[in-house]
Amino acid sequence: MAQLIRNAIEKAPTLLNAAANYSKPRLAIFWHYAKVELIPPTPAEIPGAIEGLKKIIVSARTGSFRNLTVKEAVLNSLVATEVCMWFYIGEIIGKGGIVGYDV
């Protein structure tokens, strides 16, 4: 057991350096996209979002959503799923657990 612990202690710096070298470029890419994608909308972007919502409502009323390509339909479904998942994750974080509210 002592040999196992000694080996782990000796190899720890090497493993930590390898993990740091592996994760640095990936974290740089993550932070690049996080800075772009996770910022709240600016006041100038809000009218564009409202127009997009109006287009969705019109397409639901007229049935023009049936003319989408499969790629567009899958992309729209993935975006809707992402929005739903963020809602559910926010609910879980807000209530402090997966099951029920403390009432």
N, C-alpha and C positions, 0 to 999 in steps of 0.2 A: 504494500500500500504506500509506503514511504517513497519507493522508487517511482510509482505512478505520479505522486504529487510532485516529486522533484522534476520529472520529465515535463509535466504540465507547466511548472514554473519556468523551466528553461526554454520551452517552446512558446510561451505566451507572447514575448515581444515580437517574435517572428510572425506569429499568427495575427497579432494586432496590426503590424505594419502591412501585411498582405491584405487584411480587411480594409485598412485605410486606403491603400493604393487602388483596390478594387472599387471602392465606393466613391472616391473623389470625383471622377468624371460623371458618374451617374447622378450624384447629388448636384453637380453643376447644371446638368440638363434639367433635373427636377426643379431647381430654383429658378432657372430661366423661364420655364413654362408656368411655374407657380406665380411669378411676378406678373405675367401677362394674363393668365386665365383666372386667377383668384381675386382680382381686385373688384371692388364694387363698381357698378356702372356710373358713369359721369352723368351730370344733368343733360348733356348734349346727346347721350345715347338713349335716353328714356323715350323720346318720340319715336325713334326707330323700333324700339321694343314694342311700343303700342301698335305701330303699323303692322309689325309681324304677327301680333296677336289678332288683329283685325283680319289679316289674310287667312289665318288658321280658321277663324269663325266662318268666314265666307266660304272657304273650301269645304268645311263640314256641312254647311247649308246647301251648297250647290252640288256637292258630290264630286267636285273636281279632284279630290284626293285620290280617286280611283285611277287617275291618269299618271300617277307617279311611277317612276321606274322602281324595280325591286331594290336597287342600291339606295335610292332616296328613301323608300319606305323603311328599309332596315335601319338606315341612319337616323331617321325620325324616331323610330321605336327605341333605339339605343339612347337617344337624348331624353326621351320621356322616361325611360327606365332609370336613367341617372338622376333625373330630378326627383322621382319618387323615392329612390334610395337615400338621397340626401335628406329628404323630408323625414323618412323613417329613422335615419341615424340621428337627426336632430331631436326627434321625439324621444328616442331612447336616452340620449344624453340629457335632455331636459327633465325627464322624469326619474332619471338615476337608475334605471334598470330595464330589463327587457319585458317584464310582465307587470302590468297594472300601474296605477297611480296610488300614492299614499293619500287617502282621503280621510 
